[in-house]
Amino acid sequence: MIGLGTLVNVATIIGGSAIGVLLGSRLPEKTNRTVTEALGLLTLVLAGLNLVSLTDKGFVAAAGQVGTFMIVIFAMLFGTITGSLLGIERRLESFGGWLQKRLSRGKTQSGEARERFITGYVDASLIFAIGPMAILGSIADGTDHDPNTLIIKAILDGFACIAFAASLGWGVAASSITVGLWQGLVTIVAAFAGAFIPGAMIAAITATGGVLMLAISLRLLNLKPIAVADMLPALAFAPLLTWGVSAFFGN
């Protein structure tokens, strides 16, 4: 069944978040902050693992050793400019605020609670949607009808949601909407065109995603409030630039 992996992923995000909210209400604020910092460090490690794709044989063959770095650099440059002009971060935060208002059912919420919900929604959406398992798993689900990668991701996301929601609350559960839409879209596209996507393009997306995850880790560690959502178009520019370099330079 196409899309099964995404459905399981959505369910584990909601379930893990519910458990996290129940636990979080019983933990001291200092503990919740420490949990968020630990997740920031883990995201930093994942970013490093993604960046290993810069040395992927297919990617290097298509763009050259230096070319792989240049593709990611220009993808980030063009993607950030595009995302900033489109105001993706602002729109994502606005959507998170709208969700919080709808889910609160008219109940008055403090500014801190609203900000916490939006932060949980935006950060969790970015982390769960940008990672390589989200992209590779959705492609496998669409092309081979194989949901195994997404099911493994779902289990990992579920445990991560427990920790995230303990600190950031129900906004983490709302990220299931973003994940469902994004992975569902990639799965549908892969079902029709997945067989024609070269491995070099996938490696380019993964490496670029590593840079974005590095930016997310800085946010979670409260080191730099980077507008990561504005950088998301880089994930589209990366494969396009890879195709262009490979086509024009014949690698």
N, C-alpha and C positions, 0 to 999 in steps of 0.2 A: 504494500500500500504506500503510494507516494505521499510524503508529508507525515508519516507516522513518527519519525524521529523528532520533528518539530513539535508535534502534539504532546509527546512525552516530555520534551524539554519545557514546554509551557507549564505542564502539570507539576513538574518538580520545582520549578521556580516559585510557583504559588505555594506549594506545600512546604518547601524549605523556608520561605519567608514567614509563613504562619508560625512555624516552630520557633524561628528566630525572634519574632515579635513577642511571643509568650516568654521566651527566655530573657530577652532584653529588658523587659519590665521588672525583672527580678535581679538585675545586675547593676552594680554601681556605675555612675557616669564615667569614672576613670577607666573602668574595665572596658566599657564600650568604646572609648577613644583608643585604647590600646589595641583592641580587636581591629579597628579600622586601620591603624598604622601597620599591623601585621599583614593585613590584606594588601596594603600598599606595597610592602616589601615583596610579597608573593607575586603581585602583578609586575613588579620590576624584573623578577626572575623570568616570568613568562615572556616579557618583552625581549629579554636577551635570547631566549630560545627561538623566538620568531625571527630575530635578526640573523640567525644562522642561515636562513634562506638566501641571504646575499651571496652565499658560496654554493648554492644549488647548481649542479652540473648543467642542467638544461638552461637555467637563467644565465650562467656565465657563457655558455655556448651561444646564446642568442644575443647577448649584449656586451660580452667581454668582461674581464675582471673589474676594471674601473667603471665600465658602463653600468653595472648593476647598482653601484653607489649613486651614480649620477641620475639614474632613473628614479630612485627613491627620493633624492634631493629635489629634483624638478617636480615630481609628483606631489611632494609635500608643499612646494612653493605654489604651484598652480592650484592645487586642491584647497589650500588655506585661503588664497585670494578669492576663489570662487565661493567657498563656504562662508567667508566673512561678508561678502557682498550679498549673499542670499540670507544671511542672518540665521543660520541653522541652529546655533547654540541658543539664541534668543527664542526661536520658535519651539525648540525642544523643551526649554524651561517653561514657556508659556503653556504648552500642552500638558506638562507635568502639573502646573498650577491649576489648570482646568480640571484635570483628573482628580486632584486633591479636593477641589471644591465639590465636584460631583459625588465623590465617594464619601465625603463628610456629611452629605445629605442636608446641607443648609446649616449644620452646627457651626458655631463660632470657633475658629481655630486661632491660636496665637501665631504671631509672625514667625516665631522660632519653629513651631510645629510645621508650618507651611514650607519653610525653607528646608527643613529636615526631609520632608517628603520629596520635594523637588530634587534635592541633592541625591537622595537614594535612588530615585527614578532615573535621573540622567546618568549618574556614575554606573549603576548596575546595567543600564541599557548599553552603554558603551563597552563595558568589559565583556558582557555575554555575547555581544553581536560582532565585535571586532576580531576576536580570537580566531586562529586558523581552523580550529575544529568546527566553528560555526560555518565557515565558508566551504572547507573541504568536505565536511559532513553533509552539508546541504547539496553539494554537487554530486556526491556519491548517492544520496537519496534520490536525486532526480534522474541521474544517468543509469545507475545500476539497480535502483529500487532497494538499496542497502542502507537501512537506518542505523546500523550498529555504531558508527562513529558519533552520530547525534545522540544516541541513547547513552553512550559512555559520557559524552559532554553533559547530558541531562543530569546524570548522577553527580558529576563533579559540581555542576551549577547548583544543584539542590543543596549540597553541603555548604557551598560558598554563600548561598542565600541565607542559611541559618546564621552565619557569622555577620553578614552584611545587615540583615534585618534586625539583628540584636542591637546594632548600633544606629541604623538609619531608618528603621521602621517600615511601614507598609508601602512606601515608595518603591522599595526593591521589588515587591510583588507586581507592581504596575509595569515594571520593565518587561514582564512576560508579553505584553502587547507589542512592544517594539521588536522583541526577539521573534515572536510569532510571525509578524509581518515581514521582517527582514529575511529570516531563514526560509519562510514560505515563498518569497519572491525569488530567492536564489535557487531554490529547488525547482520551481516552475521553469525558470530560464534554462537551468541545466537539463531539464527533461527534454527540451527542444533543441538546445545548442551545446550541451555539455561535452559531447563527443568532439567538438571542434575547438575546445579551449585548450591551448598548449600548456604543458607543465610549467614553462617559463613564465607565463602570465600569472599562474597561480602562485608561483614562488615570489613574484613581484608584489602581489597583493599581500601575501603573508609577511614579507619583509617590511612593507609599508605599515601594515597593521602592528608590527613590533614597535615602530616609532610612536604610533598613536598610543599603544599600551604603556610605553615609557612615560608619555605625557600624563596618562591617567594615574600612574603610580605617584607622580609628583603632586597631583591633586589630592590623592588619598593621604599622602604624608604631610599635607598642608605646607608644602615647600613653594608651590607656585600655582595660582589659580588660572591654569591654561584653559582656553576655550577649545577643548578637544573636538567637540561636535562640528565646529567650523572647519576642521581639518578632514572630515570624513570624505569629501569628494576626492581626496588623494587616492583612495582605494579604487576609484574609477580611472583616474589618470595613470596609475601605475601600469595596468595591463595595456592601455592604449599606447603609452610611451614605449613599452617593451615591444609591442607589435611594430611600431614605427621604426625603432632602431634596428630590429631584425630585418624588416623589409627593405630599408634603404641602404643598410650597410652589409646586407647579405650574410650575416652570421648565422 
